[in-house]
Amino acid sequence: MTSLNLDTRIADLPRDQEWRVGAAIFRYQENAHYTVLLLKRATGSYTTGWWNTPTGPVLNTDETISDAMRRIVLGQTAIGLQGYHTIEQVESLSWGSEEQPITKLNFVIHDKSDDIVAIQLSEFFEYQWVEEERIDSLSIPVAMQDVIRAGFELHREGAI
C-alpha cells in the first residue's frame, strides 16, 4: 500500500477494512506549560471513564483524511483548526480480525489558536489540558499513551 497522509483521498483507501483517525492536540497554556487535550469518555462499555484524544471513523462523505480529521476534531472539541497549527503523522494502529481489520491513522497537532473547547456531554464527561508528567497517572489506553508521548517528543525536537 502507498503511504497515507493528510491529502490522501478517502476514495483511494482500501475498502477491505475500517479506517479511523485520532488527533492528539497540543497547546501551550497561560502558565507556559505544554499540554495535550484529553477527553474523558462517557460512552462505550469498556471505555467509559477512560481518557482519550479526539478519535472517530473516516466517512465516505469526507474528501480526504485531512477532512475526516478536521470533522472529528471540530465535532468532539469545537476546535476548528483554522488558525496557525502544525500537524505531524505518527505511527498508525491496527487491530481487529482478518475479516474486519481496523486501522487508525494518528496525528499530533500543535494548535496556536485560542479556540475554546466545547464537548458534547452525551459523549464525554469532561476534558482537561494535561501536562506530560500526569500521563502515567490517568487511565489512558496504552496505545494512545504512545501517541501522546510521541507528540511531546516531537515538540522537544522542534518538529511541532
Secondary structure per residue as TSV (DSSP state, phi and psi in degrees):
chain	resnum	aa	ss	phi	psi
A	1	M	-	360.0	142.5
A	2	T	-	-72.1	164.1
A	3	S	-	-66.7	136.8
A	4	L	-	-100.6	141.0
A	5	N	-	-146.8	-173.7
A	6	L	T	-60.2	-29.1
A	7	D	T	-86.5	-5.3
A	8	T	-	-61.7	130.1
A	9	R	B	-75.3	138.8
A	10	I	G	-60.5	-36.1
A	11	A	G	-62.9	-20.6
A	12	D	G	-91.8	-5.1
A	13	L	S	-73.5	142.3
A	14	P	-	-57.5	135.5
A	15	R	T	-87.0	-1.6
A	16	D	T	-88.4	15.2
A	17	Q	S	-154.2	167.9
A	18	E	E	-91.7	139.8
A	19	W	E	-115.0	137.3
A	20	R	E	-132.7	160.9
A	21	V	E	-129.5	138.4
A	22	G	E	-125.3	142.5
A	23	A	E	-134.0	113.2
A	24	A	E	-90.5	115.0
A	25	I	E	-101.0	125.2
A	26	F	E	-114.2	146.2
A	27	R	E	-157.1	145.0
A	28	Y	E	-76.5	141.2
A	29	Q	-	-97.4	171.7
A	30	E	T	-58.8	-27.6
A	31	N	T	-83.6	8.8
A	32	A	S	71.7	12.2
A	33	H	-	-86.0	138.5
A	34	Y	E	-88.6	129.1
A	35	T	E	-136.8	162.2
A	36	V	E	-117.0	143.7
A	37	L	E	-83.7	122.8
A	38	L	E	-119.8	142.6
A	39	L	E	-115.1	134.9
A	40	K	E	-95.9	113.4
A	41	R	E	-67.2	135.0
A	42	A	-	-105.9	-7.8
A	43	T	S	-127.6	164.2
A	44	G	S	95.7	121.8
A	45	S	T	-56.8	-47.8
A	46	Y	T	-96.3	-5.3
A	47	T	T	-109.4	-2.4
A	48	T	T	-59.4	130.4
A	49	G	T	86.8	-5.6
A	50	W	-	-88.4	151.0
A	51	W	E	-90.6	145.3
A	52	N	E	-155.1	175.9
A	53	T	-	-99.5	166.9
A	54	P	-	-56.1	126.8
A	55	T	E	-146.2	143.6
A	56	G	E	-171.9	175.2
A	57	P	E	-79.4	148.9
A	58	V	-	-77.9	134.0
A	59	L	-	-111.0	152.5
A	60	N	T	-62.3	-21.3
A	61	T	T	-79.3	-12.2
A	62	D	-	-77.1	136.4
A	63	E	S	-76.4	-46.9
A	64	T	B	-133.1	171.3
A	65	I	H	-61.2	-37.6
A	66	S	H	-58.9	-43.2
A	67	D	H	-61.7	-41.9
A	68	A	H	-62.7	-45.5
A	69	M	H	-62.8	-45.4
A	70	R	H	-63.5	-40.2
A	71	R	H	-61.7	-45.4
A	72	I	H	-65.4	-47.6
A	73	V	H	-61.5	-47.4
A	74	L	H	-63.0	-45.3
A	75	G	H	-66.7	-31.9
A	76	Q	H	-97.0	-19.3
A	77	T	H	-130.8	-16.9
A	78	A	-	72.1	8.5
A	79	I	-	-82.6	120.6
A	80	G	-	-87.2	-9.8
A	81	L	-	52.5	36.0
A	82	Q	-	-92.1	-27.3
A	83	G	S	-82.5	-165.1
A	84	Y	S	-71.5	130.1
A	85	H	E	-157.4	159.0
A	86	T	E	-120.4	136.3
A	87	I	E	-124.5	130.5
A	88	E	E	-127.3	138.9
A	89	Q	E	-86.6	138.0
A	90	V	E	-120.4	-177.3
A	91	E	E	-55.6	133.6
A	92	S	E	-78.4	159.8
A	93	L	E	-115.9	141.8
A	94	S	E	-130.4	141.5
A	95	W	E	-158.3	-173.6
A	96	G	E	99.6	-159.1
A	97	S	-	-116.3	173.8
A	98	E	S	-59.7	-37.2
A	99	E	S	-75.2	-29.6
A	100	Q	S	-137.7	67.6
A	101	P	E	-72.0	148.4
A	102	I	E	-128.5	133.7
A	103	T	E	-124.7	130.1
A	104	K	E	-112.4	119.7
A	105	L	E	-86.0	124.8
A	106	N	E	-108.6	136.8
A	107	F	E	-130.2	147.6
A	108	V	E	-114.3	138.4
A	109	I	E	-126.7	127.0
A	110	H	E	-97.4	111.8
A	111	D	E	-104.0	124.0
A	112	K	-	-104.6	10.8
A	113	S	-	-78.0	170.5
A	114	D	-	-113.0	25.3
A	115	D	-	-56.6	137.1
A	116	I	-	-84.8	135.5
A	117	V	-	-77.3	133.5
A	118	A	-	-137.3	122.0
A	119	I	-	-110.3	157.2
A	120	Q	-	-88.5	117.5
A	121	L	T	-66.0	-16.3
A	122	S	T	-72.7	-20.3
A	123	E	T	-108.7	-32.4
A	124	F	E	-133.6	142.5
A	125	F	E	-74.7	-44.2
A	126	E	E	-163.2	173.7
A	127	Y	E	-135.9	158.6
A	128	Q	E	-148.2	147.2
A	129	W	E	-91.0	119.3
A	130	V	E	-118.0	133.0
A	131	E	E	-78.7	156.3
A	132	E	G	-56.7	-36.8
A	133	E	G	-62.4	-21.9
A	134	R	G	-92.3	-8.1
A	135	I	G	-56.9	-43.6
A	136	D	G	-67.1	-21.7
A	137	S	G	-89.5	-2.9
A	138	L	S	-109.1	154.6
A	139	S	-	-80.6	95.7
A	140	I	-	-128.1	132.3
A	141	P	-	-52.7	139.4
A	142	V	H	-56.4	-44.0
A	143	A	H	-60.8	-36.4
A	144	M	H	-73.0	-33.9
A	145	Q	H	-57.7	-40.1
A	146	D	H	-62.2	-41.5
A	147	V	H	-64.5	-44.3
A	148	I	H	-63.5	-45.0
A	149	R	H	-61.7	-38.0
A	150	A	H	-61.5	-37.9
A	151	G	H	-65.4	-44.4
A	152	F	H	-63.4	-38.1
A	153	E	H	-67.0	-43.5
A	154	L	H	-59.4	-36.4
A	155	H	H	-65.7	-44.7
A	156	R	H	-61.2	-34.7
A	157	E	T	-80.3	-7.6
A	158	G	T	83.9	10.7
A	159	A	-	-78.3	-28.9
A	160	I	-	-130.4	360.0
